[in-house]
């Protein structure tokens, strides 16, 4: 059986953007680790989002300042909080 390592989470309040199918959703990172993040979105999460969906995380509120995005997978969510797992880093 493989050992699953859990990363320590760091509490923060950094602005971010989650992109789902070309639509941007602004929010704040509640906590982050080496493997994922918990994000509070400014608006309600669309009904079309489901666990397992792929999205992109930008670690700022202005893509011109930090043109790097992380490919992520939705792990869990409720009406305004979404948990994501990092899959890979992409430059824009």
Contact map, one row per residue, 1 for C-alpha under 8 A:
11100000000000000000000000000000000000000000000000000000000000000000000000000000000000000000
11110000000000000000000000000000000000000000000000000000000000000000000000000000000000000000
11111000000000000000000000000000000000000000000000000000000000000000000000000000000000000000
01111100000000000000000000000000000000000000000000000000000000000000000000000000000000000000
00111110000000000000000000000000000000000000000000000000000000000000000000000000000000000000
00011111000000000000000000000000000000000000000000000000000000000000000000000000000000000000
00001111100000000000000000000000111000000000000000000000000000000000000000000000000000000000
00000111110000000000000000000000110000000000000000000000000000000000000000000000000000000000
00000011111000000000000000000011100000000000000000000000000000000000000000000000000000000000
00000001111100000000000000000011100000000000000000000000000000000000000000000000000000000000
00000000111110000000000000000111000000000000000000000000000000000000000000000000000000000000
00000000011111000000000000001111000000000000000000000000000000000000000000000000000000000000
00000000001111100000000000011110000000000000000000000000000000000000000000000000000000000000
00000000000111110000000000011100000000000000000000000000001100000000000000000000000000000000
00000000000011111000000001111000000000000000000000000000001110000000000000000000000000000000
00000000000001111100000001111000000000000000000000000000111110000000000000000000000000000000
00000000000000111110000111100000000000000000000000000000111110000000000000000000000000000000
00000000000000011111000111100000000000000000000000000011110000000000000000000000000000000000
00000000000000001111111110000000000000000000000000000011100000000000000000000000000000000000
00000000000000000111111110000000000000000000000000000111000000000000000000000000000000000000
00000000000000000011111000000000000000000000000000000010000000000000000000000000000000000000
00000000000000000011111100000000000000000000000000000000000000000000000000000000000000000000
00000000000000000011111110000000000000000000000000000000000000000000000000000000000000000000
00000000000000001111011111000000000000000000000000000000000000000000000000000000000000000000
00000000000000001111001111100000000000001110000000000000000000000000000000000000000000000000
00000000000000111100000111110000000000001110000000000000000010000000000000000000000000000000
00000000000000111100000011111000000000111100000000000000000000000000000000000000000000000000
00000000000011110000000001111100000000111100000000000000000000000000000000000000000000000000
00000000000111110000000000111111000011110000000000000000000000000000000000000000000000000000
00000000001111000000000000011111000011110000000000000000000000000000000000000000000000000000
00000000111110000000000000001111100011100000000000000000000000000000000000000000000000000000
00000000111100000000000000001111111111000000000000000000000000000000000000000000000000000000
00000011110000000000000000000011111110000000000000000000000000000000000000000000000000000000
00000011000000000000000000000001111100000000000000000000000000000000000000000000000001000000
00000010000000000000000000000001111110000000000000000000000000000000000000000000000011000000
00000000000000000000000000000001111111000000000000000000000000000000000000000000001111000000
00000000000000000000000000001111101111100000000000000000000000000000000000000000001111000000
00000000000000000000000000001111000111110000000000000000000000000000000000000000111100000000
00000000000000000000000000111110000011111000000000000000000000000000000000000000111000000000
00000000000000000000000000111100000001111100000000000000000000000000000000000001110000000000
00000000000000000000000011110000000000111111100000000000000000000000000000000001110000000000
00000000000000000000000011110000000000011111000000000000000000000000000000000001000000000000
00000000000000000000000011000000000000001111100000000000000000000000000000000001000000000000
00000000000000000000000000000000000000001111110000000000000000000000000000000011000000000000
00000000000000000000000000000000000000001011111010000000000000000000000000000111000000000000
00000000000000000000000000000000000000000001111110000000000000000000000000000000000000000000
00000000000000000000000000000000000000000000111111000000000000000000000000000000000000000000
00000000000000000000000000000000000000000000011111000000000000000000000000000000000000000000
00000000000000000000000000000000000000000000111111101000000000000000000000000000000000000000
00000000000000000000000000000000000000000000001111111000000000000000000001010000000000000000
00000000000000000000000000000000000000000000000011111000000000000000000011111000000000000000
00000000000000000000000000000000000000000000000001111100000000000000000011100000000000000000
00000000000000000000000000000000000000000000000011111110000000000000000011000000000000000000
00000000000000000001000000000000000000000000000000011111000000000000001111000000000000000000
00000000000000000111100000000000000000000000000000001111100000000000001111000000000000000000
00000000000000000111000000000000000000000000000000000111110000000000111100000000000000000000
00000000000000011110000000000000000000000000000000000011111000000000111100000000000000000000
00000000000000011100000000000000000000000000000000000001111110100111110000000000000000000000
00000000000001111000000000000000000000000000000000000000111110000101100000000000000000000000
00000000000001111000000000000000000000000000000000000000011111101100000000000000000000000000
00000000000000111000000001000000000000000000000000000000011111100000000000000000000000000000
00000000000000000000000000000000000000000000000000000000000111111100000000000000000000000000
00000000000000000000000000000000000000000000000000000000010111111111000000000000000000000000
00000000000000000000000000000000000000000000000000000000000001111110000000000000000000000000
00000000000000000000000000000000000000000000000000000000000101111110000000000000000000000000
00000000000000000000000000000000000000000000000000000000011101111111000000000000000000000000
00000000000000000000000000000000000000000000000000000000010000111111100000000000000000000011
00000000000000000000000000000000000000000000000000000000011000100111110000000000000000001111
00000000000000000000000000000000000000000000000000000001111000000011111000000000000000001111
00000000000000000000000000000000000000000000000000000001110000000001111100000000000001111100
00000000000000000000000000000000000000000000000000000111100000000000111110000000000001111100
00000000000000000000000000000000000000000000000000000111100000000000011111000000000111110000
00000000000000000000000000000000000000000000000000111110000000000000001111100000000111100000
00000000000000000000000000000000000000000000000001111110000000000000000111111000011110000000
00000000000000000000000000000000000000000000000000110000000000000000000011111000011110000000
00000000000000000000000000000000000000000000000001100000000000000000000001111100011100000000
00000000000000000000000000000000000000000000000000100000000000000000000001111111111000000000
00000000000000000000000000000000000000000000100000000000000000000000000000011111110000000000
00000000000000000000000000000000000000000001100000000000000000000000000000001111100000000000
00000000000000000000000000000000000000011111100000000000000000000000000000001111110000000000
00000000000000000000000000000000000001111000000000000000000000000000000000001111111000000000
00000000000000000000000000000000000001111000000000000000000000000000000001111101111100000000
00000000000000000000000000000000000111100000000000000000000000000000000001111000111110000000
00000000000000000000000000000000000111000000000000000000000000000000000111110000011111000000
00000000000000000000000000000000001110000000000000000000000000000000000111100000001111100000
00000000000000000000000000000000011110000000000000000000000000000000011110000000000111110000
00000000000000000000000000000000000000000000000000000000000000000000011110000000000011111000
00000000000000000000000000000000000000000000000000000000000000000000011100000000000001111100
00000000000000000000000000000000000000000000000000000000000000000001111000000000000000111110
00000000000000000000000000000000000000000000000000000000000000000001111000000000000000011111
00000000000000000000000000000000000000000000000000000000000000000011100000000000000000001111
00000000000000000000000000000000000000000000000000000000000000000011100000000000000000000111
